[in-house]
Amino acid sequence: MGTLYLEIVTPEKVVVSQEVNSVVAPGSLGEFGVLEGHVPFLTGIEPGALRYTTGTTTEYLSVTNGFAEVSENKVSILVDAAEKAGEIDLERARKAMERARERLAKDRAKATDIDFSRAELALKRAIARIRVVEKRN
């Protein structure tokens, strides 16, 4: 199997910068996969689980909103935040999910102090973090 170069960057740091065999990421139109020789494209990234394979090893990350560019055997992913599975605090993610669900359960007409769009994004991020940990285990 061929290789391609993967780079995952957040505003704070470069999270991944290495050669890999494949990448699967949560795109704005659904999950997409990239192998060596893939046609160039640009897409949005949604909160979710990203995985990449090197040899027989698969690594999982939780990513938030951003963009991905595929060109010339390189995958560049720019996101607001990315966490490797081993860095995720599962209990904290579960608490964040519950807080977001509680906010979203409130009556939108009466709860004018709640930003429901933000709560929905928080829920998506928490679920993605939990799924990444569960897939790793």
Secondary structure as UniProt FT lines:
FT   STRAND          4..9
FT   STRAND          14..20
FT   STRAND          22..27
FT   TURN            28..29
FT   STRAND          30..34
FT   TURN            36..37
FT   STRAND          41..45
FT   STRAND          48..54
FT   TURN            55..56
FT   STRAND          57..63
FT   STRAND          66..71
FT   TURN            72..73
FT   STRAND          74..79
FT   STRAND          82..84
FT   HELIX           85..87
FT   HELIX           90..104
FT   TURN            108..110
FT   TURN            112..113
FT   HELIX           116..136
//
